[in-house]
Amino acid sequence: MAHLAAGLARRWCPSSLQVVNFPVVQLHVSLRAMRASHTEFENAMNQVKLLKKDPGNEVKLKLYALYKQATEGPCNMPKPGVFDLISKAKWDAWNALGSLPKETAKQSYVDLVSSLNSSSKSSGQVEPRADSKPPGYETLVVTSEDGITKIMLNRPTKKNAMNPQMYHEIMLALEAASKDESSITVLTGSGDYYSSGNDLTNFTDIPSGGVQEKAKNGAILLRDFVGCFIDFPKPLIAVVNGPAVGIAVTTLGLFDAVYATDRATFHTPFSHLGQSPEGCSSHTFPRIMSPSKATEMLIFGKKLTAREACAQGLVTEVFPDSTFQKEVWTRLKAYAKLPPNAMRISKQVIRNKEKEKLHAINAEECSVLQERWLSDECMNAVVNFLSRKAKL
Ligand SMILES: CCCCCC/C=C/C(=O)SCCNC(=O)CCNC(=O)[C@H](O)C(C)(C)COP(=O)(O)OP(=O)(O)OC[C@H]1O[C@@H](n2cnc3c(N)ncnc32)[C@H](O)[C@@H]1OP(=O)(O)O
């Protein structure tokens, strides 16, 4: 590994990177819903050259891969031999991006450079206190207590359906939680639902660029949203207080533990909605529960009870609804007393190997969904829901 690091430092792609010295950035949060312009991309390339510190090999490989994808498209070079470690690491990183569109790669490159810059600016600054007031969330209630940051979805009258504001606020809250003093982070819902998934009225707000632009922006937002779960550095726990639908279910495959009330159900009616799996579930679900059980959920829309979801490995443990909150929070408070650095490092050891792959899967799922959103099947399903002809 030391050999690889030294080699990377010596032989890095000069057009996009220099040998620099900067702390590794683990969390990449982009709230931008626009694609990068050519100028933004060029600026980002210049900024990389000005970084004062080494971002670490993981980030450098990511920058290299995104640069190649943005400028040359998918990797079609022959795979280097196993002993050419540096070329192979670079090839692997590039190849892992699969068919990620050039424009998306460009935007990711710009976002990554910007996160490196902001991390540089904030280094040495005092971290926000865990109990400091959250920045005015409208769709969430975020609290920090007993070593636990709790992010509660708070649109109970809409069954905690996720609108664009909620997606953005969850990303912000995760970013803040990744840096605060808490040891673990919990996502839960208020009211009787965990979440009814994507807010289907999102489809009605069409920008001046038309449905194509809507789908494009939606795919970017979704990619960024799921990316935050992939990169989240601390133990992330779901406290599933009621039924969960769609993206609220798929993202559970990216959590470190999932505790559910016996009243919860787990439903991904993608085919019914003319849509396709997201949240990396096309990869995580077959691995968690076997390919055929994943098919029943993701393709046929089979709704699982909490006990079924637990038997299939999606849920860690189920509790009776009457004692759910008390039992779960007692347990979480005990877990939150464990040494936070050990927990964080153990999570890295468990998850880091898969991260790049998950980002590539996320990008692919988003680009498939972008097309699906423009299909008659999807449009009809949304119209049916909005005209109250169809419910799950
Ligand atoms: C950046 C974009 C990313 C997109 C990612 C892709 C994500 C995919 C998915 O998440 S697919 C899943 C989408 N969700 C659904 O299809 C659920 C639709 N909702 C329902 O079928 C039902 O509402 C229910 C079964 C969840 C609950 O039924 P019921 O108990 O009878 O309650 P109501 O239907 O009366 O609901 C109360 C109130 O909430 C509104 N609501 C519920 N869910 C949604 C939703 N997903 N989107 C928008 N609105 C929702 C419902 O309309 C009612 O509102 P009202 O009181 O009529 O104003």
PDBQT file of the ligand as one rigid body, heavy atoms in Angstrom, charges set to zero:
ROOT
HETATM    1  C1  LIG A 401     -35.580  13.694  -6.275  1.00  0.00    +0.000 C 
HETATM    2  C2  LIG A 401     -36.566  12.681  -6.638  1.00  0.00    +0.000 C 
HETATM    3  C3  LIG A 401     -36.229  11.368  -6.064  1.00  0.00    +0.000 C 
HETATM    4  C4  LIG A 401     -37.233  10.333  -6.421  1.00  0.00    +0.000 C 
HETATM    5  C5  LIG A 401     -36.779   9.015  -5.969  1.00  0.00    +0.000 C 
HETATM    6  C6  LIG A 401     -37.648   7.897  -6.404  1.00  0.00    +0.000 C 
HETATM    7  C7  LIG A 401     -38.531   7.523  -5.320  1.00  0.00    +0.000 C 
HETATM    8  C8  LIG A 401     -39.461   6.628  -5.483  1.00  0.00    +0.000 C 
HETATM    9  C9  LIG A 401     -40.453   6.356  -4.444  1.00  0.00    +0.000 C 
HETATM   10  O1  LIG A 401     -40.352   6.729  -3.306  1.00  0.00    +0.000 OA
HETATM   11  S1  LIG A 401     -41.781   5.490  -5.007  1.00  0.00    +0.000 SA
HETATM   12  C10 LIG A 401     -42.963   5.579  -3.716  1.00  0.00    +0.000 C 
HETATM   13  C11 LIG A 401     -43.829   6.791  -3.867  1.00  0.00    +0.000 C 
HETATM   14  N1  LIG A 401     -44.881   6.745  -2.842  1.00  0.00    +0.000 N 
HETATM   15  C12 LIG A 401     -46.102   6.278  -3.078  1.00  0.00    +0.000 C 
HETATM   16  O2  LIG A 401     -46.427   5.808  -4.140  1.00  0.00    +0.000 OA
HETATM   17  C13 LIG A 401     -47.069   6.388  -1.925  1.00  0.00    +0.000 C 
HETATM   18  C14 LIG A 401     -48.326   7.109  -2.345  1.00  0.00    +0.000 C 
HETATM   19  N2  LIG A 401     -49.228   7.217  -1.197  1.00  0.00    +0.000 N 
HETATM   20  C15 LIG A 401     -50.196   6.285  -0.940  1.00  0.00    +0.000 C 
HETATM   21  O3  LIG A 401     -50.357   5.322  -1.639  1.00  0.00    +0.000 OA
HETATM   22  C16 LIG A 401     -51.017   6.518   0.302  1.00  0.00    +0.000 C 
HETATM   23  O4  LIG A 401     -51.050   7.883   0.572  1.00  0.00    +0.000 OA
HETATM   24  C17 LIG A 401     -50.472   5.762   1.540  1.00  0.00    +0.000 C 
HETATM   25  C18 LIG A 401     -50.703   4.256   1.348  1.00  0.00    +0.000 C 
HETATM   26  C19 LIG A 401     -49.007   6.048   1.785  1.00  0.00    +0.000 C 
HETATM   27  C20 LIG A 401     -51.254   6.197   2.794  1.00  0.00    +0.000 C 
HETATM   28  O5  LIG A 401     -52.640   6.013   2.576  1.00  0.00    +0.000 OA
HETATM   29  P1  LIG A 401     -53.688   6.558   3.655  1.00  0.00    +0.000 P 
HETATM   30  O6  LIG A 401     -53.326   6.045   4.999  1.00  0.00    +0.000 OA
HETATM   31  O7  LIG A 401     -55.048   6.255   3.140  1.00  0.00    +0.000 OA
HETATM   32  O8  LIG A 401     -53.417   8.138   3.711  1.00  0.00    +0.000 OA
HETATM   33  P2  LIG A 401     -53.695   9.215   2.570  1.00  0.00    +0.000 P 
HETATM   34  O9  LIG A 401     -53.508   8.627   1.245  1.00  0.00    +0.000 OA
HETATM   35  O10 LIG A 401     -54.992   9.883   2.848  1.00  0.00    +0.000 OA
HETATM   36  O11 LIG A 401     -52.470  10.207   2.824  1.00  0.00    +0.000 OA
HETATM   37  C21 LIG A 401     -52.554  11.305   3.704  1.00  0.00    +0.000 C 
HETATM   38  C22 LIG A 401     -52.076  12.533   2.963  1.00  0.00    +0.000 C 
HETATM   39  O12 LIG A 401     -50.721  12.311   2.594  1.00  0.00    +0.000 OA
HETATM   40  C23 LIG A 401     -50.557  12.482   1.189  1.00  0.00    +0.000 C 
HETATM   41  N3  LIG A 401     -49.520  11.555   0.722  1.00  0.00    +0.000 N 
HETATM   42  C24 LIG A 401     -49.211  10.356   1.187  1.00  0.00    +0.000 A 
HETATM   43  N4  LIG A 401     -48.196   9.831   0.528  1.00  0.00    +0.000 NA
HETATM   44  C25 LIG A 401     -47.843  10.720  -0.393  1.00  0.00    +0.000 A 
HETATM   45  C26 LIG A 401     -46.845  10.766  -1.396  1.00  0.00    +0.000 A 
HETATM   46  N5  LIG A 401     -45.966   9.774  -1.549  1.00  0.00    +0.000 N 
HETATM   47  N6  LIG A 401     -46.761  11.844  -2.170  1.00  0.00    +0.000 NA
HETATM   48  C27 LIG A 401     -47.601  12.876  -2.003  1.00  0.00    +0.000 A 
HETATM   49  N7  LIG A 401     -48.585  12.908  -1.073  1.00  0.00    +0.000 NA
HETATM   50  C28 LIG A 401     -48.687  11.845  -0.283  1.00  0.00    +0.000 A 
HETATM   51  C29 LIG A 401     -51.915  12.119   0.631  1.00  0.00    +0.000 C 
HETATM   52  O13 LIG A 401     -52.069  12.659  -0.631  1.00  0.00    +0.000 OA
HETATM   53  C30 LIG A 401     -52.812  12.746   1.654  1.00  0.00    +0.000 C 
HETATM   54  O14 LIG A 401     -52.807  14.142   1.436  1.00  0.00    +0.000 OA
HETATM   55  P3  LIG A 401     -54.166  15.005   1.512  1.00  0.00    +0.000 P 
HETATM   56  O15 LIG A 401     -54.638  14.823   2.929  1.00  0.00    +0.000 OA
HETATM   57  O16 LIG A 401     -55.089  14.388   0.507  1.00  0.00    +0.000 OA
HETATM   58  O17 LIG A 401     -53.739  16.381   1.184  1.00  0.00    +0.000 OA
ENDROOT
TORSDOF 0
